[in-house]
Amino acid sequence: MTLTYLHTMVRVKDLDTSIAFYKLLGLEETRRIENEGGRFTLVFLSPPGQDNAAVELTYNWDGDDGLPSDSRHFGHLAYRVGNIYEMCQHLMDNGVTINRPPRDGHMAFVRSPDNISIELLQEGEHLPPAEPWASMENTGHW
């Protein structure tokens, strides 16, 4: 018996805003499906060269009044990054709140516009503690 990972699906309230967020992380759109009969759009985004690690954004044209909610029942998406400090600074420079700063030089959490928790993990060894991260407090839930 075989098993193949396909993708992770998250519902989004504003497709353009959500796509912009995931592109800030470095993901690229790999596929899009517009379904007029079902009145939804599916957008698949993956890290460059990793089409087997897709996140599917599901946008319902007629709205999704339950979004955004806390979404903690979902858990989180996780991505390895080359330099966690540079990624967090890039996200902050673009208006993203760092909910759990990388005080340890290894792990941070942010939230997507639809409240999906995103874990960022430093590739390789932890980076040495650095400011402003080392003294930055948590913000909200992660």
WORA-V571680 format. One record per backbone hydrogen bond with DSSP energy under -0.5 kcal/mol. CO is the residue of the C=O (numbers start at 1). NH is the residue of the N-H. E is the energy in kcal/mol with one decimal. If there is no record, write none. Layout:
BEGIN
CO,NH,E
CO,NH,E
END
This chain:
BEGIN
6,54,-0.7
8,56,-3.7
10,58,-2.5
12,60,-0.5
14,18,-2.4
15,19,-2.8
16,20,-2.3
17,21,-1.9
18,22,-2.3
19,23,-2.1
20,24,-1.6
21,25,-1.2
22,27,-2.1
23,26,-0.9
26,48,-0.6
28,46,-2.4
31,44,-3.0
33,35,-0.6
33,42,-2.8
34,36,-0.7
35,39,-1.2
35,40,-1.8
39,61,-2.2
39,62,-0.5
40,35,-3.0
41,59,-2.9
42,33,-2.7
43,57,-3.4
44,30,-3.1
44,31,-1.3
45,55,-2.5
46,28,-3.1
47,50,-2.4
50,53,-2.2
54,8,-1.7
55,45,-2.4
55,57,-0.6
56,10,-2.7
56,58,-0.6
57,43,-2.2
57,59,-0.6
58,12,-2.5
58,60,-0.5
59,41,-2.5
59,61,-0.6
60,63,-2.1
64,67,-2.5
71,74,-1.6
71,75,-0.6
72,75,-0.6
74,76,-0.6
75,117,-0.5
77,119,-3.5
79,121,-2.5
81,123,-2.6
83,87,-2.4
84,88,-2.5
85,89,-2.3
86,90,-2.5
87,91,-2.5
88,92,-2.7
89,93,-2.8
90,94,-0.8
91,94,-0.8
91,96,-2.6
92,95,-2.1
97,99,-1.0
97,111,-0.6
99,139,-2.5
100,109,-1.6
101,103,-2.0
102,105,-2.1
105,127,-2.4
106,122,-3.0
108,120,-3.1
109,99,-1.1
109,100,-2.0
110,118,-3.1
112,115,-2.3
116,112,-2.2
117,77,-2.1
118,110,-2.1
119,79,-2.5
120,108,-2.2
121,81,-2.8
130,134,-2.3
132,135,-0.5
132,136,-0.5
133,136,-1.0
END
